[in-house]
Amino acid sequence: MEIKKITVALAGNPNTGKTTIFNGLTGLRHKVGNYPGVTVEKKVGTRKYKNYEFTIYDLPGTYSLTAYSIDEVVTRDFIINEKPDVVVDVLDSGNLERNLYLCMQFQELNVPIVCALNLSDEAEARGVVIDEVKLSKILRIQMVKTVGVKSEGLENLLERIIDTVENSNTQFCPSYGGELETDISEITKALNSDADFVSKYPACWFAIKLLEKDKRAIELIENHAQKEIVKFKTSEKIKRIEKHFGRDSEIVISEQRYGYIRGATAEAITRKPVLEIDMTEKIDAVVLNKVLSLPIFIFIIWAIFQLTFAIGEYPMGWLETIFGWTSELAGSLMADGLLKSLVVDGIIAGVGGVFSFVPLIVLLFLFISILEDTGYMSRIAFIMDKVLHLFGLHGQSFLPMILGFGCSVPAVMASRALKSAKDRIITVLITPFMSCGAKLPVHILLAGAFFAHNAGNIVISIYIIGIMLALISSLIFRKTILKGDSTPFVMELPPYRMPTLRGIFFHVWEKTFQYIKKAGTIILAASVLIWAVTTFPKLNTDTISYDNLKEEFKKRVDINSIKSEMEALKSGKTVISNIEEPEEKKSLSELKEQLIKGEKTIESAVNEKIEELTEARIETLKQEAALEYSIAGRIGKIIEPLVRPIGFDWKIGVSAVTGFAAKEVVVSTLGILYKVGIDETEESEGLRESLRKDEAFNPLVAYVLMLFTLIIAPCFATLAVIKAEIGWKWLGFSILYSTLGAWAVCFVVYQIGSLFV
Amino acid sequence: MNIYDLTDGMSFKILKVKLNGEIGKRLSDMGFIKNAVGHIVRSALFGDPIEINLNGCNLSLRKLEAEGVDVEIVQKETDSLK
């Protein structure tokens, strides 16, 4: 049998379960991308049914087809340019009037339509009874009742689609009342004088758009052969309408559409009285209660972070172990040399470091999906809007900002929920100031080393400064480069709905996949880059004799303290079970065994330990020298004069720069440069001691370094998603702003601080 | 009298949307048109934004938007019609 292809555009209001229907129709057979040039998600899927192959496009959820919003423009352009065989409008049966408002505009566009009366179970529960046969006749559109979450009605839908496509009659333009009809038909006639033009833009629809003063229509009319006549007629009609109705013609058109819809639905819809207060009202009474809303919200956010980190710890640990094995395996299989170093130190270390984050990302996405799909997300915007609006932000900016405390990558990705480009750009620009999870080790290290008892407060101060910078930056942007009228806030608060497992799964899977794809490629490149600049040019340490240094070191070793260490181990004073590192635990147990059995004497154990320490020391010195010799080190030296005014020497400079790959790298770089070792963590007493002893460091410098890490441009993965969300130009601005900002703030703090210290 | 002037629980009928441009169009598209009915549900802390129920659907509006819609108060119909 011959396979026939049908293209379907799935459209409808937000919150109608459109995506559930899309998933129900296409299953796993779908791909996600972007429409060219805009940050609007493009979703395509396929479905085979009988001898038909359907290609289904999930268009963005929209309330209308104005030129004010990019989602609406993408939707209408798709229909005009791609000319799908049919539009399936997914409607919320409980809110039919407003949902049909969009449908009318599809009819104006002259494209075949099938309506899916979705959420029909909800509507019935609310007492709304729809006679879809009658409604279908009146509106002249095929209607199918569906319950997306139960996959009910989907086959029926496909049948209607086939029927509509195979038997499409010429569409008709809905009639909006005697008064307007004349106006519309006169402009339509004028438009029809250019056959090419109306073959592209349906005349009826275009005429109405002109009367609505649609910006894009006004631009496009310039291409019309008889544009002057059309423009003249249009302004004439608009004047007449505005005089007659006493309102903006845009608004009159809206009213007439609704009038038409009212008439149609009055006959086909009846409402039964329902006595129960529904679940949504009960929940909102608590969750949006003036006094309780904020505490409840804070609790929910707190719970999300706690759960994410608590659960995430396990898979994170496993991934770290797996990458560790891979590293060792590669290390043992490969011959020493550059390639091995590249693979082990560059690729595996770098990629592994960030991939071990993936469990956290997945969990955060999971919780966000649940918040979105249940409907609580819009409540968050409702609660937070007033406060955020004071700083030029939108209620919906709140979630990205909060997520930024965990990781900037999902935070920036979450900014897509903001419909207005300006709101989105500002949100993305300020999100990195929320001190992310990776910056925490740096703060802990420095605060712990230099501020002892006050460490906690110092770290909190950094977080607060971050938030303040974000809010102040937002205000500045709003008043200068991103000026503009406030975008409309009016927002739906949909009924609470139980998310479907499948819906959540797809949601999380898609976001995670995007994250891995974007972050993965960038991080791979960045890891290699950082590896290269810290390795080359290679310092040939073989020629250097470290014997003198070894002797020096051995002389300075505190033999007595090592001896007491060994004695404590043998006698059982040292409690081995307290040690966390499994390897260290193992080797200490072995050593203890050997001491007790007499296989080793205390003296030989001490000597062995000294040799071990010496070798480690020399190794670190070599690393440090190599780093100094490398490009990274040289860059550090070159920028030293630039960072001197903020209190840094070249070593601190290099550490800060390596932070570009990932913030945690700052700690390990400090470890190398401060002669302790590359396995140092922020908790190591050794590293803290070392920093304290160094002349270049003092509490002021430490605090300045914390500020610098906070403000400077975020890691490569975040930069990658920033570029994806707001483009190269704004990415460049973001980097410039944060770098200069970091320098400026640190300069002020350091210089003023120096006067007191 | 506009939507913002009303208190929780009051029912209204819309007379006119006073705002123009994008905001006015958006409100009209969402159903804020002459003769549409609804009631005030609640307001957030500090009185902004407010939640209303319009034609059976819950929406939130900023103070500015609420002030831009002229209404007249109507007697509430029986609770049950949602």
Chai-1 contact restraints between the chains, C-beta under 6 A:
chainA,res_idxA,chainB,res_idxB,connection_type,confidence,min_distance_angstrom,max_distance_angstrom,comment,restraint_id
A,Y63,B,D29,contact,1.0,0.0,6.0,A-B,restraint_1
A,S64,B,D29,contact,1.0,0.0,6.0,A-B,restraint_2
A,T66,B,K25,contact,1.0,0.0,6.0,A-B,restraint_3
A,Y68,B,E22,contact,1.0,0.0,6.0,A-B,restraint_4
A,N95,B,C57,contact,1.0,0.0,6.0,A-B,restraint_5
A,R98,B,G31,contact,1.0,0.0,6.0,A-B,restraint_6
A,R126,B,K82,contact,1.0,0.0,6.0,A-B,restraint_7
A,D248,B,N20,contact,1.0,0.0,6.0,A-B,restraint_8
A,E250,B,K25,contact,1.0,0.0,6.0,A-B,restraint_9
A,I251,B,V17,contact,1.0,0.0,6.0,A-B,restraint_10
A,I251,B,S28,contact,1.0,0.0,6.0,A-B,restraint_11
A,S254,B,S28,contact,1.0,0.0,6.0,A-B,restraint_12
A,S254,B,D29,contact,1.0,0.0,6.0,A-B,restraint_13
A,E255,B,I33,contact,1.0,0.0,6.0,A-B,restraint_14
A,Y258,B,I33,contact,1.0,0.0,6.0,A-B,restraint_15
A,P273,B,S80,contact,1.0,0.0,6.0,A-B,restraint_16
A,V274,B,S80,contact,1.0,0.0,6.0,A-B,restraint_17
A,L275,B,S80,contact,1.0,0.0,6.0,A-B,restraint_18
A,K290,B,L45,contact,1.0,0.0,6.0,A-B,restraint_19
A,F382,B,P49,contact,1.0,0.0,6.0,A-B,restraint_20
A,F382,B,S60,contact,1.0,0.0,6.0,A-B,restraint_21
A,D385,B,P49,contact,1.0,0.0,6.0,A-B,restraint_22
A,K386,B,F46,contact,1.0,0.0,6.0,A-B,restraint_23
A,K386,B,D48,contact,1.0,0.0,6.0,A-B,restraint_24
A,P488,B,I23,contact,1.0,0.0,6.0,A-B,restraint_25
A,P488,B,R26,contact,1.0,0.0,6.0,A-B,restraint_26
A,F489,B,R62,contact,1.0,0.0,6.0,A-B,restraint_27
A,V490,B,M30,contact,1.0,0.0,6.0,A-B,restraint_28
A,V490,B,L61,contact,1.0,0.0,6.0,A-B,restraint_29
A,V490,B,E65,contact,1.0,0.0,6.0,A-B,restraint_30
A,M491,B,S60,contact,1.0,0.0,6.0,A-B,restraint_31
A,E492,B,L59,contact,1.0,0.0,6.0,A-B,restraint_32
A,L493,B,N58,contact,1.0,0.0,6.0,A-B,restraint_33
A,L493,B,S60,contact,1.0,0.0,6.0,A-B,restraint_34
